[in-house]
């Protein structure tokens, strides 16, 4: 249900009227027209006042009428509207109560209050409780309301500028202690309303004094600035990074889906300090001791959370530093597990413990063959992780981006070798299984660089995306898919039908290939409806000009269905499982000679 009140944005509200401009006198006495500030105003008022505000609409302005006080405050809190007009009484409610609620919810947008002629003491109360301007109803003309809004918005912007100057650390540009306390208070209020979780983290540098003593205070200042940049780059823009003083930093990490995600963020912060820091002609190495407290598990009070995080940080320091400790010590074991897993996976990647295995796509019709690359890993302790286990471990340890880059680089390098051997025109598919992989900020740029370095044709590389992931990406605008299409790589949807995907997805996602897998093919003999659905998907895909592949084929009935419906290829687990590169290279050569 929409929040907007119907009928506001209509001709009766005077939206065709030209917005009024304010003016001032020039040196020669002639009026100088000053364009009005951009007004984005939400209104809670009776019809007469609301119509006067609506008359201010014009290019660049937006006026919306709220149904009640809760909706008005929600709109201001979202940040889309820059001011509000509220009328006291007239069935709208008590403006003083609304102002009190706005203050409790830390709503900063200016509020202009309109009331019937009221005692001076009442007007003072309204101003004291946060009203920017108080106007009597008879003076609240459209022109005066426009002036009042412009004045209120200008004062708010001026106050914001002063606050930004006064609440920033001079050296790093990060939030200072005062701004951190304010952000923490607001974050807790928001988390409390949403029933969410957040983490308060305090980080102290190990080795900073040695840098200062050896290289001087200027080098120490450079180090602090770089540390601040690294910490800010590790978390989201919506999180807060502050320098509390000296070499101590603090963070508010908001919107944790589960408290168990905090160790993952903490590990990334510790890792961000690992690379040496350039100090002109020299390099410095520092590590961090990190303490964490969680809302609401550990406390719901800002000061208490910060104190608990600080105490946990000192415990991490006493234990040797370069680690994270939680107020709730049961979380320490999880943090240590993740740290060990990260180290193990890094060693596996750096020391050549990853390898691609290749599964042929057996062609059912004429055409160039395809191959799917599966990344497997052998840990330093000898354990072998298949693709699914490896990706789960990498996601848990926060190394999924690095694993993805390795897989893509290895695929491009193998394509280059096959081209040198005269095997050209086929395609190699690389699975992308999680949202974090697909939304990896450097995916498209890095992939383009890898393709150019290897000297392969982009169409020889196919990015294989899980159906649920593809659906979510299309629903969110599909920007990553569009970037991949511009790059020229092929796109495939994996195991289509398992999640009950809409057939329109096949048209909207810009695909080259549709893979139907066990989620759709298993049970086609026992369930006639499943058989009919599989046939429907294959026919729609074929009508859209998409290549169709049957994946995970295990039975003759599945193979017969795919052949009867004109599928292009199959991935047969029994007759053609994933193989080493030497075996699949020989198979490709034979397939190309036959084709």
C-alpha positions in Angstrom: 0.0 0.0 0.0 1.4 3.4 -0.9 2.0 5.9 1.8 1.1 8.9 -0.4 -2.3 10.5 0.1 -4.1 10.4 -3.3 -5.1 13.7 -4.9 -2.1 15.8 -3.7 -0.3 15.9 -7.0 -3.1 17.2 -9.2 -3.9 20.4 -11.1 -6.1 21.6 -8.2 -2.9 21.8 -6.1 -1.5 24.4 -8.4 1.5 22.4 -9.6 1.5 24.3 -12.9 2.2 27.6 -11.1 5.7 29.1 -11.5 7.7 28.8 -8.2 8.1 32.1 -6.4 11.6 33.5 -6.4 13.0 35.5 -3.5 14.9 38.7 -4.1 17.3 41.2 -2.6 18.3 44.7 -3.5 21.4 45.3 -5.6 23.9 48.1 -5.1 22.0 50.3 -7.5 18.7 49.7 -5.7 17.3 47.4 -8.4 15.9 44.1 -7.2 18.1 41.1 -7.9 16.2 37.8 -8.4 17.6 34.9 -6.4 16.5 31.4 -7.5 14.7 29.6 -4.7 16.4 26.7 -3.0 15.4 23.3 -4.0 12.4 22.4 -1.9 11.6 18.8 -1.1 8.8 19.1 1.4 6.5 16.7 3.2 3.3 18.3 4.6 1.0 17.4 7.5 -1.7 20.0 7.4 -5.3 20.9 6.6 -6.3 21.4 3.0 -5.9 25.2 3.0 -2.3 25.2 4.3 -1.4 22.1 2.2 -2.6 23.9 -1.0 -0.5 26.9 -0.2 2.6 24.6 0.1 1.7 22.7 -3.0 1.6 26.0 -4.9 5.4 26.2 -4.4 6.0 23.2 -6.6 8.0 23.5 -9.7 11.0 22.2 -11.6 13.4 20.6 -9.1 10.8 20.7 -6.2 8.8 17.9 -4.7 5.9 18.2 -2.4 4.2 15.2 -0.7 1.4 15.1 1.8 1.7 12.8 4.8 -1.3 10.8 6.1 -0.2 11.1 9.8 2.7 12.2 12.0 4.4 8.7 11.8 4.5 8.9 8.0 5.9 12.4 8.1 8.7 11.5 10.4 9.5 8.4 8.5 9.8 10.5 5.3 12.2 12.9 7.0 14.2 10.1 8.6 14.7 8.5 5.1 16.5 11.6 4.0 14.6 12.1 0.8 12.8 15.3 2.0 14.7 18.3 3.1 12.0 20.0 5.3 8.4 19.7 6.6 5.4 21.9 7.2 3.2 20.9 10.1 -0.1 22.6 11.1 -1.0 22.5 14.8 -4.5 21.3 15.5 -7.2 21.2 12.9 -7.5 17.4 13.4 -3.8 17.0 12.5 -2.6 16.6 16.1 -0.5 18.4 18.6 2.6 19.9 16.9 4.5 19.9 20.2 4.1 16.2 20.5 5.3 15.7 17.0 8.4 17.9 17.7 9.2 15.9 20.8 9.0 12.6 18.8 11.2 14.1 16.1 13.8 15.0 18.7 13.7 11.5 20.2 14.1 9.9 16.8 17.0 12.3 16.0 15.3 13.8 13.0 17.4 16.8 11.9 15.4 18.1 8.9 13.8 21.5 9.6 10.1 21.7 10.6 8.0 24.8 9.9 5.0 24.9 12.2 1.7 26.7 11.3 -0.9 27.4 14.0 -3.8 29.6 14.7 -2.8 32.7 16.6 -1.2 31.3 19.7 0.2 32.8 22.9 3.8 33.9 22.7 4.7 31.4 25.3 3.4 28.5 23.1 5.4 29.7 20.2 8.5 29.8 22.3 7.8 26.2 23.4 7.5 25.2 19.8 10.9 26.8 18.9 12.5 25.4 22.1 11.3 21.9 21.0 12.9 22.1 17.6 10.6 24.1 15.3 12.6 26.1 12.8 9.9 28.7 12.2 6.5 29.2 13.7 3.9 31.0 11.5 0.3 32.1 12.4 -2.2 30.7 9.9 -3.2 34.2 8.6 0.5 35.0 7.7 1.2 31.6 6.2 0.7 32.6 2.6 2.5 30.6 -0.2 5.1 33.3 -0.5 5.8 33.4 3.3 5.9 29.6 3.5 8.4 29.6 0.7 10.6 32.1 2.5 10.3 30.2 5.8 11.3 27.0 4.2 14.2 28.5 2.4 15.4 30.2 5.6 15.0 26.9 7.6 16.8 24.8 5.0 19.6 27.4 4.7 20.1 27.4 8.5 20.1 23.6 8.6 22.7 23.4 5.9 24.8 26.1 7.6 24.6 24.1 10.9 25.5 20.9 9.1 28.6 22.5 7.7 29.6 23.8 11.1 29.0 20.3 12.6 31.1 18.7 9.9 33.9 21.0 10.7 33.6 20.6 14.4 33.1 16.8 14.4 35.9 15.7 12.1 39.4 14.7 13.1 41.9 17.2 11.8 44.5 14.7 10.8 42.5 11.9 9.2 39.3 13.5 8.2 37.4 10.7 10.0 34.7 11.3 12.6 36.0 12.5 16.0 34.9 11.3 19.4 31.9 13.7 19.5 30.6 12.7 16.1 31.2 9.0 16.8 29.1 9.2 20.0 26.3 10.9 18.0 26.4 8.3 15.2 26.5 5.5 17.7 23.4 6.9 19.5 21.5 7.2 16.2 22.6 3.8 15.0 21.3 2.2 18.2 18.0 4.1 17.9 17.6 2.8 14.3 18.6 -0.8 15.3 16.1 -0.7 18.2 13.3 0.3 15.9 14.1 -2.3 13.3 15.0 -5.1 15.7 18.5 -5.2 14.2 22.1 -5.8 15.3 25.2 -3.7 15.3 28.8 -3.9 16.4 30.9 -1.4 18.2 34.6 -1.9 17.6 37.7 -0.3 19.1 41.1 -0.8 17.4 44.5 0.2 18.8 47.7 0.0 16.7 50.6 -2.2 17.7 54.0 -0.8 16.7 52.9 2.8 16.2 55.3 4.2 18.9 58.2 2.6 17.2 57.3 4.2 13.9 57.1 7.6 15.6 60.5 7.1 17.4 62.3 5.9 14.3 60.8 8.0 11.5 59.5 11.1 13.3 56.0 12.5 13.9 55.4 13.5 10.3 55.8 9.8 9.3 53.5 8.8 12.2 50.8 11.2 10.9 51.1 9.7 7.5 50.7 6.2 8.9 47.6 7.3 10.8 46.0 8.8 7.7 46.7 5.6 5.7 45.3 3.4 8.5 42.2 5.5 8.5 41.8 5.1 4.8 42.2 1.4 4.9 39.7 1.0 7.7 37.1 3.2 5.9 37.6 1.2 2.7 37.0 -2.1 4.5 33.5 -1.3 5.8 30.5 0.1 4.0 29.7 3.8 3.5 26.8 3.5 6.0 29.2 2.4 8.8 31.1 4.9 10.9 34.9 5.0 11.3 36.3 7.4 13.9 39.7 8.4 15.4 39.2 8.7 19.1 42.7 10.0 19.6 46.4 9.0 19.4 46.5 5.6 17.6 43.0 4.5 18.7 40.2 4.1 16.2 36.5 3.1 16.7 33.8 1.8 14.3 30.1 1.4 14.3 29.1 -1.5 12.0 25.4 -1.3 11.4 22.8 -3.7 9.9 24.4 -7.0 10.8 22.1 -9.7 9.6 23.3 -11.9 12.5 25.7 -11.3 15.3 27.8 -14.1 13.9 28.8 -11.9 11.0 30.7 -9.6 13.3 33.9 -11.8 13.4 34.0 -11.7 9.6 34.1 -7.9 9.5 36.6 -7.9 12.4 38.8 -10.2 10.5 38.8 -8.0 7.4 39.8 -5.0 9.6 42.7 -6.9 11.1 43.7 -8.0 7.6 43.5 -4.5 6.2 46.5 -3.5 8.3 48.8 -6.4 7.2 50.3 -4.9 4.0 53.3 -2.6 4.8 52.6 1.1 4.9 54.6 3.4 2.6 56.3 6.4 4.5 58.2 8.1 1.7 61.4 6.3 1.2 60.7 3.9 4.1 58.0 1.3 4.9 56.4 0.6 8.2 54.5 -2.5 9.5 51.8 -2.2 12.2 49.1 -4.6 13.4 45.9 -4.0 15.2 44.3 -5.1 18.5 40.5 -5.1 18.0 37.8 -5.3 20.7 34.1 -5.8 19.8 30.8 -5.4 21.7 27.4 -6.2 20.1 24.0 -4.6 20.3 21.7 -5.7 21.8 23.5 -8.9 23.0 26.0 -7.2 25.2 24.2 -3.9 26.0 21.7 -1.4 24.7 23.5 1.7 26.0 26.1 3.5 23.8 28.5 4.3 26.6 28.4 0.8 27.9 29.0 -0.8 24.4 32.0 1.5 23.9 33.5 0.6 27.3 33.0 -3.1 26.7 34.6 -2.9 23.3 37.5 -1.0 24.8 38.0 -3.6 27.5 38.0 -6.4 24.9 40.6 -4.5 22.9 42.9 -4.4 25.8 42.5 -8.1 26.3 43.5 -8.6 22.7 46.5 -6.4 23.3 47.6 -8.4 26.4 47.3 -11.6 24.3 49.9 -10.4 21.9 47.9 -8.2 19.5 47.1 -8.7 15.8 43.8 -10.4 16.9 40.2 -9.7 17.8 38.5 -10.2 21.1 34.8 -10.0 21.9 33.1 -8.9 25.1 31.2 -12.2 24.9 34.1 -14.7 25.0 32.1 -17.4 23.3 32.5 -15.3 20.2 36.3 -15.4 20.5 36.4 -19.1 19.4 34.5 -18.2 16.3 36.8 -15.3 15.5 39.8 -17.5 16.1 38.3 -20.2 13.8 37.8 -17.6 11.0 41.3 -16.2 11.4 42.7 -19.7 11.1 40.5 -20.5 8.1 41.6 -17.3 6.4 45.3 -18.1 6.9 44.8 -21.7 5.7 42.9 -20.6 2.5 45.5 -17.8 1.8 48.3 -20.4 2.0 46.3 -22.7 -0.2 45.8 -20.0 -2.8 49.4 -18.6 -2.6 51.1 -22.0 -2.6 49.4 -23.5 -5.6 46.8 -25.5 -3.7 44.0 -24.7 -6.1 43.3 -26.4 -9.4 40.6 -26.4 -12.1 38.9 -29.7 -13.0 37.0 -29.6 -16.3 33.7 -31.3 -17.1 32.9 -31.7 -20.8 29.5 -30.7 -22.2 28.7 -33.6 -24.6 27.0 -32.2 -27.7 23.7 -33.6 -28.9 23.6 -31.5 -32.0 26.2 -30.0 -34.3 28.1 -27.2 -32.7 31.3 -26.2 -30.9 31.8 -28.0 -27.5 31.7 -26.4 -24.1 33.5 -27.1 -20.9 32.7 -26.2 -17.3 35.6 -25.4 -14.9 35.3 -26.5 -11.3 37.8 -25.1 -8.7 38.9 -27.6 -6.1 41.5 -27.1 -3.3 43.9 -29.2 -1.4 44.7 -27.6 2.0 48.1 -27.7 3.5 47.0 -30.4 5.9 46.1 -32.7 2.9 42.3 -32.3 3.1 40.7 -32.1 -0.4 37.8 -29.6 -0.7 35.4 -30.0 -3.6 34.0 -26.8 -5.3 31.0 -26.5 -3.0 33.0 -27.0 0.2 35.8 -24.6 -1.0 33.3 -21.8 -1.8 31.5 -22.2 1.5 34.9 -22.0 3.4 35.9 -18.9 1.3 32.6 -17.2 2.0 32.8 -17.9 5.7 36.4 -16.6 5.8 35.7 -13.5 3.7 38.0 -14.6 0.8 35.3 -15.3 -1.8 36.4 -12.4 -4.0 40.0 -13.7 -4.0 38.8 -17.2 -4.9 36.7 -15.8 -7.7 39.6 -13.9 -9.1 41.8 -17.0 -9.0 39.1 -19.1 -10.8 38.6 -16.5 -13.5 42.4 -16.0 -14.0 42.9 -19.7 -14.2 40.1 -20.1 -16.8 41.5 -17.3 -19.0 45.0 -18.8 -18.8 43.6 -22.2 -19.8 41.7 -20.7 -22.7 45.0 -19.0 -23.8 46.8 -22.4 -23.8 44.0 -24.1 -25.8 44.1 -21.3 -28.4 47.9 -21.8 -28.7 47.2 -25.5 -29.2 44.8 -24.6 -32.0 41.7 -25.4 -30.0 39.5 -22.3 -30.6 35.9 -21.3 -30.7 34.7 -23.4 -27.8 33.7 -21.8 -24.5 34.7 -22.4 -20.9 32.1 -21.8 -18.2 33.0 -20.6 -14.6 30.3 -20.8 -12.0 29.4 -17.8 -9.9 27.4 -19.1 -6.9 26.9 -16.2 -4.5 25.7 -12.6 -4.5 29.0 -11.4 -3.0 30.8 -12.9 -6.0 28.5 -11.3 -8.6 28.5 -8.0 -6.8 32.3 -8.0 -6.2 33.1 -4.4 -6.9 35.9 -5.1 -9.3 34.5 -8.1 -11.1 33.8 -6.7 -14.5 37.0 -4.5 -14.6 39.2 -7.4 -13.5 37.6 -9.8 -15.9 38.1 -7.4 -18.8 41.8 -7.1 -17.8 42.2 -10.9 -17.6 40.6 -11.5 -21.0 42.9 -8.8 -22.6 46.0 -10.2 -20.9 45.3 -13.7 -22.0 44.5 -12.6 -25.5 41.3 -14.7 -25.7 37.9 -13.8 -27.2 35.4 -12.7 -24.4 32.8 -15.0 -26.0 35.0 -18.0 -25.1 34.3 -17.3 -21.4 30.9 -18.1 -20.0 29.8 -16.8 -16.5 27.4 -19.4 -15.0 25.0 -17.8 -12.5 22.7 -19.6 -10.0 19.0 -19.1 -10.8 18.1 -17.4 -7.4 21.1 -15.1 -7.8 20.2 -14.2 -11.3 16.6 -13.4 -10.2 17.8 -11.1 -7.4 20.2 -9.4 -9.8 17.5 -8.7 -12.4 15.1 -7.5 -9.7 17.8 -5.0 -8.4 18.3 -3.5 -11.8 20.8 -5.9 -13.4 23.7 -3.4 -13.6 26.3 -6.2 -13.2 24.7 -8.3 -15.9 24.7 -5.3 -18.2 28.4 -4.7 -17.6 29.2 -8.3 -18.3 27.2 -8.2 -21.5 29.1 -5.0 -22.6 32.3 -6.9 -21.9 31.1 -9.6 -24.4 31.3 -12.7 -22.1 28.5 -15.2 -22.3 26.0 -15.6 -19.5 24.3 -18.8 -18.4 21.7 -19.6 -15.8 22.5 -22.8 -13.8 20.0 -25.4 -12.8 17.0 -23.4 -14.0 13.7 -24.6 -12.6 15.0 -25.6 -9.1 13.8 -22.3 -7.6 10.6 -22.2 -9.7 11.9 -19.4 -11.8 9.6 -17.4 -14.0 10.2 -18.0 -17.7 10.3 -14.2 -18.3 13.7 -14.3 -16.6 15.1 -16.1 -19.6 14.2 -13.1 -21.7 15.1 -10.3 -19.3 18.6 -11.4 -18.2 20.4 -11.3 -21.5 21.5 -15.0 -21.4 23.3 -17.1 -23.9 22.7 -20.5 -22.2 20.0 -22.1 -20.1 21.1 -25.1 -18.0 18.4 -27.4 -16.7 19.6 -29.6 -13.9 18.6 -32.1 -11.3 16.2 -29.6 -9.7 14.0 -30.0 -12.9 15.1 -33.3 -14.4 15.0 -35.6 -11.3 11.6 -37.2 -11.0 10.4 -36.7 -14.6 9.4 -40.3 -14.8 7.5 -40.4 -11.5 5.9 -36.9 -11.8 4.2 -36.1 -15.1 3.9 -32.4 -14.1 7.7 -32.2 -13.7 8.2 -33.7 -17.1 5.8 -31.2 -18.6 7.6 -28.3 -16.9 11.0 -29.5 -18.2 9.7 -29.7 -21.7 8.2 -26.2 -21.4 11.4 -24.7 -20.2 13.4 -26.3 -23.0 11.0 -25.2 -25.7 10.8 -21.6 -24.4 14.6 -21.4 -24.3 14.9 -22.8 -27.8 12.3 -20.3 -29.1 14.3 -17.5 -27.5 17.4 -18.6 -29.4 19.2 -19.8 -26.2 21.6 -22.7 -26.0 20.2 -25.4 -23.8 22.3 -27.8 -21.7 21.2 -30.6 -19.4 23.3 -30.7 -16.3 23.8 -33.5 -13.8 22.3 -36.1 -16.2 22.2 -39.6 -14.6 19.5 -41.7 -16.4 18.6 -42.7 -19.9 15.1 -41.1 -19.5 16.7 -37.7 -18.8 19.0 -38.1 -21.8 16.1 -39.1 -24.0 14.0 -36.1 -23.0 16.9 -33.7 -23.7 17.6 -35.3 -27.1 13.9 -35.3 -28.1 13.5 -31.6 -27.2 16.5 -30.6 -29.1 18.9 -29.7 -26.3 22.3 -28.7 -27.5 24.5 -30.6 -24.9 24.5 -32.5 -21.7 26.8 -32.7 -18.7 26.8 -36.4 -17.9 28.1 -37.2 -14.4 28.5 -40.9 -15.1 30.1 -40.9 -18.6 31.9 -37.6 -18.4 32.7 -36.5 -14.9 35.1 -33.5 -14.1 38.6 -34.4 -15.4 42.2 -33.2 -15.3 43.2 -30.7 -18.0 45.1 -33.3 -20.0 42.1 -35.6 -20.5 39.7 -32.8 -21.4 42.2 -31.3 -23.9 42.3 -34.6 -25.7 38.5 -34.8 -25.7 38.3 -31.2 -27.1 40.7 -32.1 -29.9 38.6 -35.1 -30.9 35.3 -33.2 -30.6 36.6 -30.4 -32.9 37.9 -32.9 -35.5 34.5 -34.5 -35.6 32.7 -31.1 -35.7 
